[in-house]
Amino acid sequence: MRPSVRSGNIRSMAQSRSHLDIVTILRLARDILRFVSSTFRPHAQLAAENLFLRMQLALYIERQVKPRRAHDATRMTLVALSRLIGHS
């Protein structure tokens, strides 16, 4: 009886992993679309969004709110952007 339980657990883990991969790919695609769409927005709109995000960050720091853990897609996007921008 135990081997069937183990094979069930392995199958469940494989399905769970493939689900996480799909979610990561979808989040990565969403980030890419947002980045591309931001290239077509007016400078004033991007500046306003930047100001809002800075104010939000200041509130988090002031209230000592612990940030949520980044998703795999978020980490991949940050790595890609840092390579795209390049370090001097």
JODAQUI-V753396 format. One record per backbone hydrogen bond with DSSP energy under -0.5 kcal/mol. CO is the residue of the C=O (numbers start at 1). NH is the residue of the N-H. Records with the same first field share a line. If there is no record, write none. Layout:
CO->NH  NH
This chain:
1->5
2->6
3->7
4->8
5->9
6->10
7->11
8->12
9->13
10->14
11->15
12->16
13->17
14->18
15->19
16->20
17->21
18->22
19->23
20->24
21->25
22->26
23->27
24->28
25->29
26->30
27->31
28->32
29->33
30->34
31->35
32->36
33->37
34->38
35->39
36->39
37->40
38->41
42->46
43->47
44->48
45->49
46->50
47->51
48->52
49->53
50->54
51->55
52->56
53->57
54->58
55->59
56->60
57->61
58->62
59->63
60->64  65
61->64
71->75
72->76
73->77
74->78
75->79
76->80
77->81
78->82
79->83
80->84
81->85
82->86
